[in-house]
Amino acid sequence: MLKDDAMKYLKKFTLFLIVLAFTLSCSKGELVSENERITKEEALELLESELKTYLAAFDVVLISEETVKPNTKLRYNESGIEIVAGQTDIYSGQFKSPGYESWLITVQDNMNYPRITSDHPHFFVHAKTGRYKKMMVGGCAIVKWDRNLSKNLEYWYPLGE
């Protein structure tokens, strides 16, 4: 009888350990909880190796001041700054953000080098998972850019590193 009781407790304890281990492993996954988002700094860190590839043609990294809502229509022009002539907004075109809330990161032209491409890479970093999508756009999106985090690429990633 004592042996049967011990086996019951051992089975329950083993089941408890399995459930505990599963719970802990799930909490370390890629997704964060519903109320958490990655920060701008984390979004930039996730793109570090990708951004380094643009050193020859671009020199300034820009990140949006706020996250971009899912499926937002974004306008763009050469500067990424809203230009109004009279009552008319002047922009080159528009594109749509992905179907998730995201930080928008792009790079601006390096004025010291000839322009290699007319397209600007725009990275939409998922605000919850950190996964990102790259879109090439014929200019710079017109959003409020966080000028405090706008940095020179060579300052962040010196050549030769």
C-alpha positions as CSV (number, residue, x, y, z in Angstrom):
1,M,0.0,0.0,0.0
2,L,2.8,2.4,0.9
3,K,4.5,1.6,-2.3
4,D,1.4,2.4,-4.3
5,D,1.0,5.8,-2.6
6,A,4.6,6.6,-3.2
7,M,4.2,5.8,-6.9
8,K,1.1,8.1,-7.1
9,Y,3.1,11.0,-5.6
10,L,6.0,10.3,-7.8
11,K,3.8,10.4,-10.9
12,K,2.1,13.6,-9.8
13,F,5.5,15.2,-9.0
14,T,6.9,14.1,-12.4
15,L,3.8,15.6,-14.1
16,F,4.2,18.8,-12.1
17,L,7.9,19.0,-13.2
18,I,7.0,18.5,-16.9
19,V,4.3,21.2,-16.8
20,L,6.7,23.6,-15.0
21,A,9.5,22.9,-17.5
22,F,7.1,23.5,-20.4
23,T,5.8,26.7,-18.9
24,L,9.4,28.1,-18.4
25,S,10.5,27.1,-21.9
26,C,7.4,28.9,-23.4
27,S,8.1,32.1,-21.4
28,K,11.6,32.3,-23.0
29,G,10.2,32.3,-26.6
30,E,10.5,35.0,-29.2
31,L,7.1,36.6,-28.5
32,V,6.7,39.0,-25.7
33,S,3.5,39.3,-23.7
34,E,0.5,41.3,-25.0
35,N,1.5,44.5,-23.1
36,E,5.2,44.4,-24.0
37,R,6.9,45.9,-27.1
38,I,10.4,46.0,-28.2
39,T,12.1,49.4,-27.8
40,K,13.5,51.6,-30.6
41,E,17.0,50.7,-29.4
42,E,16.2,47.0,-29.6
43,A,14.8,47.4,-33.1
44,L,18.0,49.1,-34.2
45,E,20.1,46.4,-32.6
46,L,18.2,43.7,-34.4
47,L,19.0,45.4,-37.7
48,E,22.7,46.0,-37.0
49,S,24.2,43.6,-39.5
50,E,21.6,44.5,-42.2
51,L,22.3,48.3,-41.8
52,K,26.1,47.8,-42.1
53,T,25.6,46.6,-45.7
54,Y,24.4,50.1,-46.7
55,L,27.5,52.0,-45.6
56,A,28.7,52.7,-49.2
57,A,25.5,54.5,-50.4
58,F,23.9,55.8,-47.2
59,D,25.1,57.3,-44.0
60,V,22.2,58.3,-41.7
61,V,19.9,55.8,-40.0
62,L,16.4,57.1,-39.1
63,I,13.8,55.5,-36.9
64,S,10.2,56.5,-36.5
65,E,9.2,58.5,-33.4
66,E,6.2,56.2,-32.9
67,T,5.3,52.7,-34.1
68,V,3.5,52.6,-37.4
69,K,0.0,51.1,-37.2
70,P,-0.8,48.0,-39.4
71,N,-1.7,48.6,-43.1
72,T,-1.0,52.4,-42.9
73,K,-0.7,54.2,-46.2
74,L,2.6,56.1,-46.1
75,R,3.7,58.8,-48.5
76,Y,7.3,59.3,-49.5
77,N,9.6,61.9,-51.1
78,E,13.3,62.5,-51.4
79,S,13.8,64.0,-47.9
80,G,11.2,62.2,-45.8
81,I,10.0,65.7,-44.7
82,E,6.5,66.8,-45.4
83,I,6.4,69.6,-48.0
84,V,3.4,71.7,-48.5
85,A,3.0,74.2,-51.3
86,G,-0.1,76.3,-50.8
87,Q,-2.8,73.8,-49.9
88,T,-1.2,70.8,-51.6
89,D,1.1,68.2,-50.1
90,I,4.1,67.4,-52.4
91,Y,5.1,63.8,-52.4
92,S,6.5,61.3,-54.9
93,G,4.2,58.3,-54.1
94,Q,2.8,56.1,-51.4
95,F,3.1,52.5,-50.1
96,K,1.5,50.5,-47.4
97,S,3.0,49.2,-44.1
98,P,2.7,45.5,-43.2
99,G,-0.3,44.1,-41.3
100,Y,1.3,44.5,-37.9
101,E,2.4,47.3,-35.6
102,S,6.1,48.1,-36.3
103,W,9.0,50.4,-35.9
104,L,10.0,52.0,-39.2
105,I,13.7,52.3,-39.9
106,T,15.4,53.6,-43.0
107,V,18.6,55.1,-44.2
108,Q,19.3,58.4,-45.9
109,D,21.7,59.2,-48.7
110,N,25.3,59.9,-48.1
111,M,26.0,63.2,-49.8
112,N,29.8,62.4,-50.2
113,Y,29.3,59.4,-52.5
114,P,27.4,59.0,-55.8
115,R,24.0,57.6,-55.4
116,I,24.1,53.8,-56.2
117,T,20.3,53.3,-56.1
118,S,17.2,55.5,-56.3
119,D,15.5,53.2,-53.8
120,H,15.7,53.6,-50.0
121,P,15.4,50.4,-47.9
122,H,12.6,50.7,-45.3
123,F,12.6,48.1,-42.5
124,F,9.4,47.4,-40.6
125,V,10.4,45.8,-37.3
126,H,7.5,44.0,-35.7
127,A,6.9,45.7,-32.4
128,K,6.2,42.5,-30.5
129,T,8.3,39.8,-32.2
130,G,11.3,41.7,-33.6
131,R,10.9,40.1,-37.0
132,Y,11.3,42.5,-39.8
133,K,10.3,43.1,-43.4
134,K,12.3,45.1,-45.9
135,M,10.6,47.3,-48.6
136,M,12.5,49.3,-51.2
137,V,10.8,52.6,-51.8
138,G,11.8,55.4,-54.3
139,G,12.4,57.9,-51.6
140,C,12.1,58.3,-47.8
141,A,8.8,57.8,-46.0
142,I,7.1,60.9,-44.6
143,V,6.7,60.2,-40.9
144,K,7.9,61.8,-37.7
145,W,11.5,60.6,-37.3
146,D,13.1,60.5,-33.9
147,R,15.9,63.0,-34.4
148,N,17.5,62.0,-31.1
149,L,18.1,58.5,-32.4
150,S,19.1,59.5,-35.9
151,K,22.7,58.6,-36.2
152,N,25.5,58.5,-38.8
153,L,26.1,54.9,-39.9
154,E,29.9,55.3,-39.8
155,Y,29.6,56.5,-36.2
156,W,27.7,53.3,-35.2
157,Y,29.6,50.9,-37.5
158,P,33.0,52.2,-38.3
159,L,34.5,50.9,-41.5
160,G,36.6,47.8,-41.0
161,E,34.7,46.4,-38.1
